[in-house]
Amino acid sequence: MISTPIQKWLHVNRNLPDFDKALQSLLGHACVDILRRNFPNSPVFSLEKAFSILSLYYQEELKVPLLDFMSEPLQHASQIVDFCEKTSTFSFLKKFPEVDFLNEKLDLRGVVCPGNAVRAKLVLAGLPAGSTLQIALDEGYPIQNVPQTLVAEGYFIKNREKKDDYWIITVLKEEEPK
């Protein structure tokens, strides 16, 4: 049974072309709404930046796989709608971060290709030019493919550092990518 406006929207539009982009936009608006409700005195952010802030700082408290939702929206359409309907119920224990985006961290160990590259691009999209993002990647295909994908998108890989059983790459967002 369809009971809410967003559920009705999902039911009516789910077979339209570019529905995945509509779901991503809906998720971005939900992220903006969550930040606005929880931190009314914080700046107003773009959809991409709000998504990046929630992914980097509040993922654990949200208890939803935001990166999965954004990278595979069609597979998670019902969960995205459910998440969007609950935006007014989220409250955070952590205060709003002093966001400078100069050196952020993203752990993508255990995420298979191409999902890890997609997730890295999604987080980087919300960061301003001049930001760096340290990304933890597994051995094998991830460390081979993710840096190559990011360079092809216009990002600069400043450093690759081997840890015990994984790698850390440092990505610089010099300007808006292609």
N, C-alpha and C positions, 0 to 999 in steps of 0.2 A: 504494500500500500504506500502510495506517495503522499507524504504528509507535510513536507516543508517546501518553501519556494525553491531552495537549492536542489532538493531531491527532484522536484518537478523539472527544473532546468536540465539536470543530468539526464533524466528520462527522455526529454524532448530532443536534446542536442547531441546525444552520445554518438550518433552515426554520421554527423556532419564532418566534412573535411576540416582539417586543422583543429579538431576538437582537443588534441593534445596541447596545443598552444593556449586554448581557452582555459583548460584545466591549470596550466602553469600560471596563467595570469590570475586566475581565481586564488590559487595558493599564494601568490605574491601579495595580493590584496589582503588576504587573511593575515599574512606576516606583518604587514603595515598596521593592520587593525590591532593585532596583539601588542605590538610595541606602543602604539598610541594609547591603548587602554591601560597598560601597565606602567608606562613612563610618560605621563601627559606633559611633562616639562622638557622632554628630550626633543631633538630636532625631528623634522619630518623627513623620512627617507623614501627613496625610490623603491619600487617593488624588489629590484635586484639587491639593493643594499640591505633592505629589511630582511630578506631571505638569508643573506650572508651573515648578518648579525645573529639571527636566531640559530643558524646552522653552526656557527663558530662558538657562540657563548651560551646558548640555552637548549641545545639539542637534548642533553640529559634530562633536564627538567620537563621538557615537552613530552618526552616518552613516545614520540612518533618518529618514523624514519623520513625526515624531511628530504634528505638527499635522494632516497628511493622514490619518493613521491614526485620530485621535480624531474628526475632523470627518466622515469618510466610512468608518466602520468596516466596513460590509458590502462595500464595494469592495476593502478591504484585509484581509479576514479571514485569508487564508492567510499574508500577510506579518506580521500581528499575532501569529498563533500562532508563527511562526518566530522573531520578536523575543522573545516571552515564553519560549520554550524556551532562548534564549541569554542570559538575564539573568545567569547566573553567570559568563559570559565577559567581561562589560564591565568595564573598569578605566579610570579617568580620569587624565589627566596633570595636570589642574587640581585644586587642592585644593578642599575644600568651601567655597562662598562664604559670606561674612559676610552672610547674608540678612536684610535689613531690609524689603525690598519697598516702600521709600518712593518710589523713582523708577526703575522698570524700563523697558526698551525692547523693542519688538517690531516687526520690519520685515515688513510685509505687502505690500510693493510687488511687483507681478507676480502677486498672488493675486486671482483674479476673484471677483465677487459670486456667491452669498452666502457663499462659502468664507472670505473675509476676516473677515466679521462673526462667523461661527461660531468661527473660530480665536481672534479677540479675546476672545469670551465664554468660551472654554475656558481661556485663560490667566488672565483676570480671576477666574474661579471659584476658583482656587487662591490668590489674594491675599487677605490680611486687610483688613478695613475700615480706611480711612485710607490705603491704598496708592494710588499713582498709576502709570499705565502710559502711556508715550509710544509711540504707534503711527504708523509711517510708512505712508502710503497713496498710491496713485496718484491722478492727476487723474481727473475724470469721475465715473462711478458710484460708485467706492469712497469718495471723499470726500463724496459726496452721501448714500450709503446707510448706511455703517458708523456714523457718529455718530448718525444717526437711530435705528438699530436699538439701539445701546447706551443711548441715552436712554430708549427705550421699555422696556428691560429694567431700568431703575432706576439706571443709572450717570450721572455728571455729567461733561460735557465742559467742562474748565476752560479750554482754549485750543485754537485752530486756527492753525497757522502755516504759511504758504506758503514752501516752499523752491524750488529751481530748477525741477524738473519733478515735484515731489511735495509732499505735505502731511504735517505732523506734528500729530496731535491728542494732547492730554494728557487722560487719563481718570482721574477720581477715583472710587474705590470707597468711597462713604460708609458703606454698610451692605450687608448681604446683599441682592442684588436679588430681584425678584419671582419 
